[in-house]
Amino acid sequence: MKTYPLTENDFSLIDEAKRVITTFYEDDRHHVGAALRTRSGNVVSAVHIEAYIGRVSVCAEAIAIGKAI
């Protein structure tokens, strides 16, 4: 597997994911923060939403992609 060094842009996305999970964290509800950068350069972030009803939980990555769309 080929790996690539992290860039400043990568670290800025990691920092945004940390910020969003820190801002919106609730015990037993949010466990993951995600951030992505669109082609235009906009950064979109979201947190995982845990639900204890069947398979209603939604991952942070999917929410960030939905927000970006």
mmCIF file of the N, C-alpha and C atoms, coordinates in Angstrom:
data_MODEL
# 
_entry.id   MODEL 
# 
loop_
_atom_site.group_PDB 
_atom_site.id 
_atom_site.type_symbol 
_atom_site.label_atom_id 
_atom_site.label_alt_id 
_atom_site.label_comp_id 
_atom_site.label_asym_id 
_atom_site.label_entity_id 
_atom_site.label_seq_id 
_atom_site.pdbx_PDB_ins_code 
_atom_site.Cartn_x 
_atom_site.Cartn_y 
_atom_site.Cartn_z 
_atom_site.occupancy 
_atom_site.B_iso_or_equiv 
_atom_site.pdbx_formal_charge 
_atom_site.auth_seq_id 
_atom_site.auth_comp_id 
_atom_site.auth_asym_id 
_atom_site.auth_atom_id 
_atom_site.pdbx_PDB_model_num 
ATOM 1   N N  . MET A 1 1  ? 0.844   -1.167 0.000  1.00 0.00 ? 1  MET A N  1 
ATOM 2   C CA . MET A 1 1  ? 0.000   0.000  0.000  1.00 0.00 ? 1  MET A CA 1 
ATOM 3   C C  . MET A 1 1  ? 0.891   1.233  0.000  1.00 0.00 ? 1  MET A C  1 
ATOM 4   N N  . LYS A 1 2  ? 0.580   2.150  -0.887 1.00 0.00 ? 2  LYS A N  1 
ATOM 5   C CA . LYS A 1 2  ? 1.340   3.391  -0.957 1.00 0.00 ? 2  LYS A CA 1 
ATOM 6   C C  . LYS A 1 2  ? 0.747   4.399  0.018  1.00 0.00 ? 2  LYS A C  1 
ATOM 7   N N  . THR A 1 3  ? 1.582   5.060  0.760  1.00 0.00 ? 3  THR A N  1 
ATOM 8   C CA . THR A 1 3  ? 1.123   6.089  1.699  1.00 0.00 ? 3  THR A CA 1 
ATOM 9   C C  . THR A 1 3  ? 1.703   7.434  1.280  1.00 0.00 ? 3  THR A C  1 
ATOM 10  N N  . TYR A 1 4  ? 1.050   8.488  1.714  1.00 0.00 ? 4  TYR A N  1 
ATOM 11  C CA . TYR A 1 4  ? 1.460   9.846  1.384  1.00 0.00 ? 4  TYR A CA 1 
ATOM 12  C C  . TYR A 1 4  ? 1.576   10.649 2.670  1.00 0.00 ? 4  TYR A C  1 
ATOM 13  N N  . PRO A 1 5  ? 2.531   11.554 2.750  1.00 0.00 ? 5  PRO A N  1 
ATOM 14  C CA . PRO A 1 5  ? 2.646   12.380 3.953  1.00 0.00 ? 5  PRO A CA 1 
ATOM 15  C C  . PRO A 1 5  ? 1.461   13.337 4.069  1.00 0.00 ? 5  PRO A C  1 
ATOM 16  N N  . LEU A 1 6  ? 1.084   13.629 5.303  1.00 0.00 ? 6  LEU A N  1 
ATOM 17  C CA . LEU A 1 6  ? -0.017  14.576 5.530  1.00 0.00 ? 6  LEU A CA 1 
ATOM 18  C C  . LEU A 1 6  ? 0.454   15.995 5.213  1.00 0.00 ? 6  LEU A C  1 
ATOM 19  N N  . THR A 1 7  ? -0.436  16.758 4.602  1.00 0.00 ? 7  THR A N  1 
ATOM 20  C CA . THR A 1 7  ? -0.146  18.142 4.249  1.00 0.00 ? 7  THR A CA 1 
ATOM 21  C C  . THR A 1 7  ? -0.801  19.082 5.266  1.00 0.00 ? 7  THR A C  1 
ATOM 22  N N  . GLU A 1 8  ? -0.514  20.353 5.150  1.00 0.00 ? 8  GLU A N  1 
ATOM 23  C CA . GLU A 1 8  ? -1.171  21.350 6.010  1.00 0.00 ? 8  GLU A CA 1 
ATOM 24  C C  . GLU A 1 8  ? -2.682  21.314 5.801  1.00 0.00 ? 8  GLU A C  1 
ATOM 25  N N  . ASN A 1 9  ? -3.143  21.101 4.568  1.00 0.00 ? 9  ASN A N  1 
ATOM 26  C CA . ASN A 1 9  ? -4.580  20.989 4.294  1.00 0.00 ? 9  ASN A CA 1 
ATOM 27  C C  . ASN A 1 9  ? -5.184  19.793 5.025  1.00 0.00 ? 9  ASN A C  1 
ATOM 28  N N  . ASP A 1 10 ? -4.445  18.691 5.073  1.00 0.00 ? 10 ASP A N  1 
ATOM 29  C CA . ASP A 1 10 ? -4.918  17.513 5.805  1.00 0.00 ? 10 ASP A CA 1 
ATOM 30  C C  . ASP A 1 10 ? -5.054  17.832 7.291  1.00 0.00 ? 10 ASP A C  1 
ATOM 31  N N  . PHE A 1 11 ? -4.027  18.467 7.841  1.00 0.00 ? 11 PHE A N  1 
ATOM 32  C CA . PHE A 1 11 ? -4.064  18.806 9.270  1.00 0.00 ? 11 PHE A CA 1 
ATOM 33  C C  . PHE A 1 11 ? -5.191  19.792 9.578  1.00 0.00 ? 11 PHE A C  1 
ATOM 34  N N  . SER A 1 12 ? -5.511  20.681 8.657  1.00 0.00 ? 12 SER A N  1 
ATOM 35  C CA . SER A 1 12 ? -6.614  21.619 8.899  1.00 0.00 ? 12 SER A CA 1 
ATOM 36  C C  . SER A 1 12 ? -7.950  20.871 8.938  1.00 0.00 ? 12 SER A C  1 
ATOM 37  N N  . LEU A 1 13 ? -8.098  19.829 8.134  1.00 0.00 ? 13 LEU A N  1 
ATOM 38  C CA . LEU A 1 13 ? -9.332  19.022 8.187  1.00 0.00 ? 13 LEU A CA 1 
ATOM 39  C C  . LEU A 1 13 ? -9.414  18.244 9.505  1.00 0.00 ? 13 LEU A C  1 
ATOM 40  N N  . ILE A 1 14 ? -8.292  17.715 9.950  1.00 0.00 ? 14 ILE A N  1 
ATOM 41  C CA . ILE A 1 14 ? -8.264  17.008 11.238 1.00 0.00 ? 14 ILE A CA 1 
ATOM 42  C C  . ILE A 1 14 ? -8.638  17.960 12.359 1.00 0.00 ? 14 ILE A C  1 
ATOM 43  N N  . ASP A 1 15 ? -8.099  19.166 12.327 1.00 0.00 ? 15 ASP A N  1 
ATOM 44  C CA . ASP A 1 15 ? -8.428  20.167 13.353 1.00 0.00 ? 15 ASP A CA 1 
ATOM 45  C C  . ASP A 1 15 ? -9.914  20.516 13.317 1.00 0.00 ? 15 ASP A C  1 
ATOM 46  N N  . GLU A 1 16 ? -10.505 20.627 12.134 1.00 0.00 ? 16 GLU A N  1 
ATOM 47  C CA . GLU A 1 16 ? -11.939 20.935 12.026 1.00 0.00 ? 16 GLU A CA 1 
ATOM 48  C C  . GLU A 1 16 ? -12.776 19.782 12.561 1.00 0.00 ? 16 GLU A C  1 
ATOM 49  N N  . ALA A 1 17 ? -12.387 18.546 12.276 1.00 0.00 ? 17 ALA A N  1 
ATOM 50  C CA . ALA A 1 17 ? -13.123 17.388 12.810 1.00 0.00 ? 17 ALA A CA 1 
ATOM 51  C C  . ALA A 1 17 ? -13.052 17.374 14.340 1.00 0.00 ? 17 ALA A C  1 
ATOM 52  N N  . LYS A 1 18 ? -11.895 17.703 14.890 1.00 0.00 ? 18 LYS A N  1 
ATOM 53  C CA . LYS A 1 18 ? -11.758 17.797 16.356 1.00 0.00 ? 18 LYS A CA 1 
ATOM 54  C C  . LYS A 1 18 ? -12.647 18.907 16.906 1.00 0.00 ? 18 LYS A C  1 
ATOM 55  N N  . ARG A 1 19 ? -12.671 20.047 16.213 1.00 0.00 ? 19 ARG A N  1 
ATOM 56  C CA . ARG A 1 19 ? -13.466 21.183 16.682 1.00 0.00 ? 19 ARG A CA 1 
ATOM 57  C C  . ARG A 1 19 ? -14.943 20.833 16.708 1.00 0.00 ? 19 ARG A C  1 
ATOM 58  N N  . VAL A 1 20 ? -15.440 20.213 15.655 1.00 0.00 ? 20 VAL A N  1 
ATOM 59  C CA . VAL A 1 20 ? -16.873 19.937 15.583 1.00 0.00 ? 20 VAL A CA 1 
ATOM 60  C C  . VAL A 1 20 ? -17.297 18.896 16.625 1.00 0.00 ? 20 VAL A C  1 
ATOM 61  N N  . ILE A 1 21 ? -16.482 17.878 16.873 1.00 0.00 ? 21 ILE A N  1 
ATOM 62  C CA . ILE A 1 21 ? -16.864 16.893 17.887 1.00 0.00 ? 21 ILE A CA 1 
ATOM 63  C C  . ILE A 1 21 ? -16.763 17.508 19.284 1.00 0.00 ? 21 ILE A C  1 
ATOM 64  N N  . THR A 1 22 ? -15.796 18.385 19.502 1.00 0.00 ? 22 THR A N  1 
ATOM 65  C CA . THR A 1 22 ? -15.677 19.059 20.795 1.00 0.00 ? 22 THR A CA 1 
ATOM 66  C C  . THR A 1 22 ? -16.863 19.994 21.030 1.00 0.00 ? 22 THR A C  1 
ATOM 67  N N  . THR A 1 23 ? -17.285 20.682 19.991 1.00 0.00 ? 23 THR A N  1 
ATOM 68  C CA . THR A 1 23 ? -18.394 21.636 20.103 1.00 0.00 ? 23 THR A CA 1 
ATOM 69  C C  . THR A 1 23 ? -19.724 20.946 20.346 1.00 0.00 ? 23 THR A C  1 
ATOM 70  N N  . PHE A 1 24 ? -19.967 19.843 19.651 1.00 0.00 ? 24 PHE A N  1 
ATOM 71  C CA . PHE A 1 24 ? -21.297 19.221 19.691 1.00 0.00 ? 24 PHE A CA 1 
ATOM 72  C C  . PHE A 1 24 ? -21.366 17.920 20.479 1.00 0.00 ? 24 PHE A C  1 
ATOM 73  N N  . TYR A 1 25 ? -20.301 17.522 21.152 1.00 0.00 ? 25 TYR A N  1 
ATOM 74  C CA . TYR A 1 25 ? -20.266 16.253 21.864 1.00 0.00 ? 25 TYR A CA 1 
ATOM 75  C C  . TYR A 1 25 ? -21.347 16.162 22.933 1.00 0.00 ? 25 TYR A C  1 
ATOM 76  N N  . GLU A 1 26 ? -22.028 15.026 22.956 1.00 0.00 ? 26 GLU A N  1 
ATOM 77  C CA . GLU A 1 26 ? -22.956 14.667 24.030 1.00 0.00 ? 26 GLU A CA 1 
ATOM 78  C C  . GLU A 1 26 ? -22.674 13.217 24.386 1.00 0.00 ? 26 GLU A C  1 
ATOM 79  N N  . ASP A 1 27 ? -22.620 12.900 25.680 1.00 0.00 ? 27 ASP A N  1 
ATOM 80  C CA . ASP A 1 27 ? -22.379 11.523 26.112 1.00 0.00 ? 27 ASP A CA 1 
ATOM 81  C C  . ASP A 1 27 ? -23.343 10.554 25.451 1.00 0.00 ? 27 ASP A C  1 
ATOM 82  N N  . ASP A 1 28 ? -22.806 9.426  24.991 1.00 0.00 ? 28 ASP A N  1 
ATOM 83  C CA . ASP A 1 28 ? -23.582 8.341  24.392 1.00 0.00 ? 28 ASP A CA 1 
ATOM 84  C C  . ASP A 1 28 ? -24.384 8.767  23.163 1.00 0.00 ? 28 ASP A C  1 
ATOM 85  N N  . ARG A 1 29 ? -24.035 9.871  22.545 1.00 0.00 ? 29 ARG A N  1 
ATOM 86  C CA . ARG A 1 29 ? -24.766 10.301 21.357 1.00 0.00 ? 29 ARG A CA 1 
ATOM 87  C C  . ARG A 1 29 ? -23.823 10.587 20.186 1.00 0.00 ? 29 ARG A C  1 
ATOM 88  N N  . HIS A 1 30 ? -22.741 11.273 20.444 1.00 0.00 ? 30 HIS A N  1 
ATOM 89  C CA . HIS A 1 30 ? -21.795 11.628 19.382 1.00 0.00 ? 30 HIS A CA 1 
ATOM 90  C C  . HIS A 1 30 ? -20.424 11.042 19.718 1.00 0.00 ? 30 HIS A C  1 
ATOM 91  N N  . HIS A 1 31 ? -19.860 10.289 18.783 1.00 0.00 ? 31 HIS A N  1 
ATOM 92  C CA . HIS A 1 31 ? -18.571 9.651  19.035 1.00 0.00 ? 31 HIS A CA 1 
ATOM 93  C C  . HIS A 1 31 ? -17.517 9.999  17.985 1.00 0.00 ? 31 HIS A C  1 
ATOM 94  N N  . VAL A 1 32 ? -17.951 10.520 16.840 1.00 0.00 ? 32 VAL A N  1 
ATOM 95  C CA . VAL A 1 32 ? -17.029 10.767 15.729 1.00 0.00 ? 32 VAL A CA 1 
ATOM 96  C C  . VAL A 1 32 ? -17.296 12.129 15.120 1.00 0.00 ? 32 VAL A C  1 
ATOM 97  N N  . GLY A 1 33 ? -16.241 12.835 14.776 1.00 0.00 ? 33 GLY A N  1 
ATOM 98  C CA . GLY A 1 33 ? -16.347 14.069 14.004 1.00 0.00 ? 33 GLY A CA 1 
ATOM 99  C C  . GLY A 1 33 ? -15.679 13.851 12.660 1.00 0.00 ? 33 GLY A C  1 
ATOM 100 N N  . ALA A 1 34 ? -16.203 14.450 11.612 1.00 0.00 ? 34 ALA A N  1 
ATOM 101 C CA . ALA A 1 34 ? -15.630 14.317 10.274 1.00 0.00 ? 34 ALA A CA 1 
ATOM 102 C C  . ALA A 1 34 ? -15.612 15.673 9.587  1.00 0.00 ? 34 ALA A C  1 
ATOM 103 N N  . ALA A 1 35 ? -14.633 15.857 8.722  1.00 0.00 ? 35 ALA A N  1 
ATOM 104 C CA . ALA A 1 35 ? -14.548 17.093 7.933  1.00 0.00 ? 35 ALA A CA 1 
ATOM 105 C C  . ALA A 1 35 ? -14.067 16.737 6.531  1.00 0.00 ? 35 ALA A C  1 
ATOM 106 N N  . LEU A 1 36 ? -14.577 17.468 5.556  1.00 0.00 ? 36 LEU A N  1 
ATOM 107 C CA . LEU A 1 36 ? -14.145 17.277 4.172  1.00 0.00 ? 36 LEU A CA 1 
ATOM 108 C C  . LEU A 1 36 ? -14.001 18.621 3.500  1.00 0.00 ? 36 LEU A C  1 
ATOM 109 N N  . ARG A 1 37 ? -13.221 18.631 2.431  1.00 0.00 ? 37 ARG A N  1 
ATOM 110 C CA . ARG A 1 37 ? -13.033 19.859 1.668  1.00 0.00 ? 37 ARG A CA 1 
ATOM 111 C C  . ARG A 1 37 ? -13.593 19.632 0.279  1.00 0.00 ? 37 ARG A C  1 
ATOM 112 N N  . THR A 1 38 ? -14.459 20.529 -0.183 1.00 0.00 ? 38 THR A N  1 
ATOM 113 C CA . THR A 1 38 ? -15.046 20.420 -1.517 1.00 0.00 ? 38 THR A CA 1 
ATOM 114 C C  . THR A 1 38 ? -14.043 20.904 -2.565 1.00 0.00 ? 38 THR A C  1 
ATOM 115 N N  . ARG A 1 39 ? -14.359 20.658 -3.817 1.00 0.00 ? 39 ARG A N  1 
ATOM 116 C CA . ARG A 1 39 ? -13.477 21.123 -4.896 1.00 0.00 ? 39 ARG A CA 1 
ATOM 117 C C  . ARG A 1 39 ? -13.283 22.630 -4.856 1.00 0.00 ? 39 ARG A C  1 
ATOM 118 N N  . SER A 1 40 ? -14.324 23.346 -4.435 1.00 0.00 ? 40 SER A N  1 
ATOM 119 C CA . SER A 1 40 ? -14.223 24.810 -4.376 1.00 0.00 ? 40 SER A CA 1 
ATOM 120 C C  . SER A 1 40 ? -13.436 25.299 -3.155 1.00 0.00 ? 40 SER A C  1 
ATOM 121 N N  . GLY A 1 41 ? -13.056 24.367 -2.266 1.00 0.00 ? 41 GLY A N  1 
ATOM 122 C CA . GLY A 1 41 ? -12.259 24.737 -1.104 1.00 0.00 ? 41 GLY A CA 1 
ATOM 123 C C  . GLY A 1 41 ? -13.048 24.919 0.181  1.00 0.00 ? 41 GLY A C  1 
ATOM 124 N N  . ASN A 1 42 ? -14.375 24.815 0.105  1.00 0.00 ? 42 ASN A N  1 
ATOM 125 C CA . ASN A 1 42 ? -15.189 24.929 1.320  1.00 0.00 ? 42 ASN A CA 1 
ATOM 126 C C  . ASN A 1 42 ? -14.979 23.717 2.211  1.00 0.00 ? 42 ASN A C  1 
ATOM 127 N N  . VAL A 1 43 ? -14.942 23.934 3.513  1.00 0.00 ? 43 VAL A N  1 
ATOM 128 C CA . VAL A 1 43 ? -14.814 22.844 4.473  1.00 0.00 ? 43 VAL A CA 1 
ATOM 129 C C  . VAL A 1 43 ? -16.176 22.602 5.098  1.00 0.00 ? 43 VAL A C  1 
ATOM 130 N N  . VAL A 1 44 ? -16.591 21.326 5.101  1.00 0.00 ? 44 VAL A N  1 
ATOM 131 C CA . VAL A 1 44 ? -17.871 20.921 5.668  1.00 0.00 ? 44 VAL A CA 1 
ATOM 132 C C  . VAL A 1 44 ? -17.580 19.898 6.758  1.00 0.00 ? 44 VAL A C  1 
ATOM 133 N N  . SER A 1 45 ? -18.226 20.045 7.916  1.00 0.00 ? 45 SER A N  1 
ATOM 134 C CA . SER A 1 45 ? -17.975 19.117 9.017  1.00 0.00 ? 45 SER A CA 1 
ATOM 135 C C  . SER A 1 45 ? -19.291 18.664 9.634  1.00 0.00 ? 45 SER A C  1 
ATOM 136 N N  . ALA A 1 46 ? -19.218 17.535 10.349 1.00 0.00 ? 46 ALA A N  1 
ATOM 137 C CA . ALA A 1 46 ? -20.411 16.964 10.977 1.00 0.00 ? 46 ALA A CA 1 
ATOM 138 C C  . ALA A 1 46 ? -19.993 16.006 12.082 1.00 0.00 ? 46 ALA A C  1 
ATOM 139 N N  . VAL A 1 47 ? -20.955 15.624 12.917 1.00 0.00 ? 47 VAL A N  1 
ATOM 140 C CA . VAL A 1 47 ? -20.725 14.619 13.956 1.00 0.00 ? 47 VAL A CA 1 
ATOM 141 C C  . VAL A 1 47 ? -21.623 13.416 13.709 1.00 0.00 ? 47 VAL A C  1 
ATOM 142 N N  . HIS A 1 48 ? -21.192 12.281 14.230 1.00 0.00 ? 48 HIS A N  1 
ATOM 143 C CA . HIS A 1 48 ? -21.962 11.040 14.196 1.00 0.00 ? 48 HIS A CA 1 
ATOM 144 C C  . HIS A 1 48 ? -23.202 11.217 15.079 1.00 0.00 ? 48 HIS A C  1 
ATOM 145 N N  . ILE A 1 49 ? -24.324 10.696 14.642 1.00 0.00 ? 49 ILE A N  1 
ATOM 146 C CA . ILE A 1 49 ? -25.536 10.752 15.457 1.00 0.00 ? 49 ILE A CA 1 
ATOM 147 C C  . ILE A 1 49 ? -25.929 9.328  15.830 1.00 0.00 ? 49 ILE A C  1 
ATOM 148 N N  . GLU A 1 50 ? -25.861 9.039  17.110 1.00 0.00 ? 50 GLU A N  1 
ATOM 149 C CA . GLU A 1 50 ? -26.180 7.713  17.632 1.00 0.00 ? 50 GLU A CA 1 
ATOM 150 C C  . GLU A 1 50 ? -27.657 7.648  17.979 1.00 0.00 ? 50 GLU A C  1 
ATOM 151 N N  . ALA A 1 51 ? -28.289 6.584  17.556 1.00 0.00 ? 51 ALA A N  1 
ATOM 152 C CA . ALA A 1 51 ? -29.686 6.343  17.915 1.00 0.00 ? 51 ALA A CA 1 
ATOM 153 C C  . ALA A 1 51 ? -29.801 4.892  18.339 1.00 0.00 ? 51 ALA A C  1 
ATOM 154 N N  . TYR A 1 52 ? -30.555 4.629  19.354 1.00 0.00 ? 52 TYR A N  1 
ATOM 155 C CA . TYR A 1 52 ? -30.658 3.273  19.888 1.00 0.00 ? 52 TYR A CA 1 
ATOM 156 C C  . TYR A 1 52 ? -31.914 2.571  19.408 1.00 0.00 ? 52 TYR A C  1 
ATOM 157 N N  . ILE A 1 53 ? -32.406 2.977  18.261 1.00 0.00 ? 53 ILE A N  1 
ATOM 158 C CA . ILE A 1 53 ? -33.593 2.358  17.673 1.00 0.00 ? 53 ILE A CA 1 
ATOM 159 C C  . ILE A 1 53 ? -33.158 1.667  16.385 1.00 0.00 ? 53 ILE A C  1 
ATOM 160 N N  . GLY A 1 54 ? -32.934 0.387  16.461 1.00 0.00 ? 54 GLY A N  1 
ATOM 161 C CA . GLY A 1 54 ? -32.529 -0.350 15.270 1.00 0.00 ? 54 GLY A CA 1 
ATOM 162 C C  . GLY A 1 54 ? -31.256 0.204  14.666 1.00 0.00 ? 54 GLY A C  1 
ATOM 163 N N  . ARG A 1 55 ? -31.271 0.445  13.360 1.00 0.00 ? 55 ARG A N  1 
ATOM 164 C CA . ARG A 1 55 ? -30.088 0.919  12.643 1.00 0.00 ? 55 ARG A CA 1 
ATOM 165 C C  . ARG A 1 55 ? -30.260 2.365  12.187 1.00 0.00 ? 55 ARG A C  1 
ATOM 166 N N  . VAL A 1 56 ? -30.753 3.210  13.056 1.00 0.00 ? 56 VAL A N  1 
ATOM 167 C CA . VAL A 1 56 ? -31.024 4.595  12.714 1.00 0.00 ? 56 VAL A CA 1 
ATOM 168 C C  . VAL A 1 56 ? -29.775 5.477  12.832 1.00 0.00 ? 56 VAL A C  1 
ATOM 169 N N  . SER A 1 57 ? -28.720 4.995  13.457 1.00 0.00 ? 57 SER A N  1 
ATOM 170 C CA . SER A 1 57 ? -27.503 5.791  13.608 1.00 0.00 ? 57 SER A CA 1 
ATOM 171 C C  . SER A 1 57 ? -26.962 6.213  12.240 1.00 0.00 ? 57 SER A C  1 
ATOM 172 N N  . VAL A 1 58 ? -26.376 7.408  12.204 1.00 0.00 ? 58 VAL A N  1 
ATOM 173 C CA . VAL A 1 58 ? -25.830 7.921  10.950 1.00 0.00 ? 58 VAL A CA 1 
ATOM 174 C C  . VAL A 1 58 ? -24.395 8.365  11.221 1.00 0.00 ? 58 VAL A C  1 
ATOM 175 N N  . CYS A 1 59 ? -23.473 7.926  10.356 1.00 0.00 ? 59 CYS A N  1 
ATOM 176 C CA . CYS A 1 59 ? -22.068 8.252  10.580 1.00 0.00 ? 59 CYS A CA 1 
ATOM 177 C C  . CYS A 1 59 ? -21.765 9.698  10.167 1.00 0.00 ? 59 CYS A C  1 
ATOM 178 N N  . ALA A 1 60 ? -20.746 10.252 10.799 1.00 0.00 ? 60 ALA A N  1 
ATOM 179 C CA . ALA A 1 60 ? -20.358 11.647 10.562 1.00 0.00 ? 60 ALA A CA 1 
ATOM 180 C C  . ALA A 1 60 ? -19.965 11.891 9.110  1.00 0.00 ? 60 ALA A C  1 
ATOM 181 N N  . GLU A 1 61 ? -19.301 10.923 8.507  1.00 0.00 ? 61 GLU A N  1 
ATOM 182 C CA . GLU A 1 61 ? -18.865 11.086 7.124  1.00 0.00 ? 61 GLU A CA 1 
ATOM 183 C C  . GLU A 1 61 ? -20.057 11.243 6.185  1.00 0.00 ? 61 GLU A C  1 
ATOM 184 N N  . ALA A 1 62 ? -21.081 10.416 6.384  1.00 0.00 ? 62 ALA A N  1 
ATOM 185 C CA . ALA A 1 62 ? -22.275 10.504 5.534  1.00 0.00 ? 62 ALA A CA 1 
ATOM 186 C C  . ALA A 1 62 ? -22.989 11.831 5.725  1.00 0.00 ? 62 ALA A C  1 
ATOM 187 N N  . ILE A 1 63 ? -23.042 12.323 6.950  1.00 0.00 ? 63 ILE A N  1 
ATOM 188 C CA . ILE A 1 63 ? -23.703 13.601 7.210  1.00 0.00 ? 63 ILE A CA 1 
ATOM 189 C C  . ILE A 1 63 ? -22.913 14.736 6.557  1.00 0.00 ? 63 ILE A C  1 
ATOM 190 N N  . ALA A 1 64 ? -21.591 14.698 6.656  1.00 0.00 ? 64 ALA A N  1 
ATOM 191 C CA . ALA A 1 64 ? -20.764 15.737 6.024  1.00 0.00 ? 64 ALA A CA 1 
ATOM 192 C C  . ALA A 1 64 ? -20.955 15.730 4.509  1.00 0.00 ? 64 ALA A C  1 
ATOM 193 N N  . ILE A 1 65 ? -21.010 14.546 3.902  1.00 0.00 ? 65 ILE A N  1 
ATOM 194 C CA . ILE A 1 65 ? -21.227 14.460 2.454  1.00 0.00 ? 65 ILE A CA 1 
ATOM 195 C C  . ILE A 1 65 ? -22.608 15.024 2.099  1.00 0.00 ? 65 ILE A C  1 
ATOM 196 N N  . GLY A 1 66 ? -23.620 14.683 2.882  1.00 0.00 ? 66 GLY A N  1 
ATOM 197 C CA . GLY A 1 66 ? -24.965 15.218 2.647  1.00 0.00 ? 66 GLY A CA 1 
ATOM 198 C C  . GLY A 1 66 ? -25.000 16.722 2.776  1.00 0.00 ? 66 GLY A C  1 
ATOM 199 N N  . LYS A 1 67 ? -24.316 17.277 3.766  1.00 0.00 ? 67 LYS A N  1 
ATOM 200 C CA . LYS A 1 67 ? -24.244 18.725 3.923  1.00 0.00 ? 67 LYS A CA 1 
ATOM 201 C C  . LYS A 1 67 ? -23.553 19.373 2.739  1.00 0.00 ? 67 LYS A C  1 
ATOM 202 N N  . ALA A 1 68 ? -22.520 18.732 2.220  1.00 0.00 ? 68 ALA A N  1 
ATOM 203 C CA . ALA A 1 68 ? -21.770 19.282 1.097  1.00 0.00 ? 68 ALA A CA 1 
ATOM 204 C C  . ALA A 1 68 ? -22.622 19.295 -0.172 1.00 0.00 ? 68 ALA A C  1 
ATOM 205 N N  . ILE A 1 69 ? -23.438 18.299 -0.326 1.00 0.00 ? 69 ILE A N  1 
ATOM 206 C CA . ILE A 1 69 ? -24.302 18.233 -1.525 1.00 0.00 ? 69 ILE A CA 1 
ATOM 207 C C  . ILE A 1 69 ? -25.328 19.339 -1.477 1.00 0.00 ? 69 ILE A C  1 
# 
